[in-house]
């Protein structure tokens, strides 16, 4: 299912979810730091921040292996994507280049946050796909406290459950409920094939009316094209 989804664009995934009644599935404010290295499909591992409180957001907490943002780096499984609820707060970065390097070394699929990162220019040059709200120099403790892991979160205005499937590309990141993922992958792959055919028809001079969306005549031509190809 993950392999099949890797060939499906986020635009197609959002259409498939719309057909199933899901409209709020595109994470807002999370843009790829490096659009040339941003495609991924992976299971969500969630981290949640809450507002900073002076007695909790102390520098010493960073040495605590159980502090959720630090534990997450060593706990997340290879192939998962770290999804961070940064509350849309733009005043501090949620990870920096050292943590990004460790996450890449551990084989995760990417990082998605509705807040910024530190060392954004350096992270953008690395091999780890990162989607975020840009760069910010202050450390996360300046505005956040890491609350918990692997709980339902909000990221960019979208509900994300641990185990949901996220799809990322140059347009951004879409959240697919796990129970729908196999169905969306299958139907999304078919939509990609159909749209490849429809684009070819338009490029050959066919009008969009009757072609996109396809009428019965266009669908008949599509079935013939599939049989030949």
N, C-alpha and C positions, 0 to 999 in steps of 0.2 A: 504494500500500500504506500509506504514512504517513497519507494522507487517510482511508482506511478505518479505520485503527486509532484515529484521533482521535475516532471515534464509539463506541469500545469502552472500557468501564470497566476499571480495574485488577482489579476483582473477577472480571470475565468473562475477562480475560487469564490470571489465575492458574488459573482452571478449565480453560481451553483447554490450558495447559501441563501441568496435572495429568493430563489425558486422554492426554498424550503422554509421561508418565512423569517430568516435571520438577516437583519439589516445592520445591526451594530456589531461588526466583527473586524473592522479595520482599525488598527492601533494608530491613533492620531499623535503626531509629534515625534514619532520615531523614524528618523531618516537614516539611510545607510551612510556610514562615515566614508566608505569606499564603494561607490556604485559598481566598480569593476570587480569587486569581490564581496558579493552580498547574497548570493542565492543559497538557501538552505531549506530543508524540511525536517522538522524534529519535534520530539515530545517536550512539553513544557515542564521545567523545574522552576518553582516560583520562590521569590524573595520579596518580603514586604518591609518597607520603611514606614515609620511614623514620625511626626514632628519631633525635633530635637528637644530634650529636656536636660538642663545643666547637670543634674545629679546622675544622669544616665550616660549622656553623650560625652564621656571622658576619654582622653587619648589612651588611657590604660586599658580600656576595653578591647582595643585592637589586638592585644596580646592574648586574649581569652579565646582558646580554640572553639568554645561553644557559642561565641558571639555570632549570630546568624550570618552576617555578611562574610565573615572569615570562614566559618564552617562550610558555607555554600561552595566555596572554591574547591574544597577537598572532598565534598560530599556528592556533588553533581556527577551523574554517570556520563561516560563517554557517549557521544551521539545525542545527548539532550541539549536543549537551548535554555539558557538562564533568562528568565523573564522577571524584570524588576519593577515593582511598584514604587516609583520615586515621587508619587503624588503630583507629578507635573512640575515639581520644584526645580527652578533653573539656577539656583544659587550655589550648587555644589555638585561635584562629580561623584558617581556611584562606584566606579572602578577606575584604576589607573593602568599605566602600561605594564607594571610588574604583575598585577593580578591578571591582566589580559594575557600576558605571556604564559602564566601558569595554566590558565584555562585552556589555551590553545594546546599546550603540551599535554594536557589531560584528555584531549580529543573531543571537546564539546563542539556542538554545531554552530553556536553563536551566542550573542548577548543581545537582548532587547530591553530597552528602558524608555520610559517617558520622561526621564531626566537626562542631563548631560553626563559626560565622562571627563575625567582628567586626562591630560597628555593625549588629547584627541588627535593631533597631527601624527604622533608616533604610532598610536593604535591603528590609524587609518592606513599606515604603511605595512601593517602586519597581515597575517593570513587569516585571522579570526574575523568572521563577519560580525559587525557591530552596528546595531540600529539604535539611535538615541536622539536627544534633543540638542546636539552640538557639544561644545566643550565648555568647561568651567574649571578654574584652577583650585578653588577651595575643596578641602576634603569633605566627605559625606557627613562627618560628625558636626560640621558647622551648622547644618540645618536638619539633619536626620538622626534617628536612632533605628538600628536594625531590629525589627520586632520578631519576625518568625520566618520559617521556611515551609514550603510544601503545603500552603494553605490557599484558598481562593483569594485572588487579588484583583485590583483594578489596574490596568496599564493602558494609558492613553484613552481612557474612557470606555474600555472594553473589559468585561469580566473574563478572567483567565483561571481555569481550574488546573491543578497539577495533572499532567497526563494528556491535556488537550494537545492537538497537533497544530503547530505554527508553520506557516509558509511565508518565506521572505524572498523578495527580489527587488529590482530597482524602484518599484513603485512603493514599497513598504512591506508591512507585515500583516497577515490575516490570521485570525484565530479560528480553527475548525474544531467544534466539539468532537471529542474522541468517538462518540457513538456514531457520528455521521461521516467520519473520515474515509472509510473504505468506499462508501457510496459516492461521496464527493470526488474521490480520486478516480473512480471508474467513469462517472458521468463527465467529469472535467476533462479527462483524456479524450473522450468522444467529442466534447465541445471544441477542443483544440483542433481535432481533425476536421470537423465541420467548418470551422472558421478559416482554416488554411485553404479549404476549397472555396469558400465564399470570397475570400480576399483575392484569390486567383480569378474568379469570375468578374469581380469589380475591376481588377487591373486589365482584364480582357475587354472591358467596355460595357458590361452589363450595368443597368441602373440599380441603385440600392433598393428601390421599391420592388418587392418580390424576391430580392436576393438576400437582403439583411434587414429584418429576419426573412428566412426562406419561405416561399410559398410551396405548394404541392409540386409544381413543375421543377423548381430548383432542388427540392428534396429528392425527386426522382433522378435528376442528373447527378446528385451527390451519391446516391446508391450505386449508380453505374460507375462513377469515378472510383468509389471504394473497391468495387469488384475488379476494376482494371489495375488498381494500385496496391 
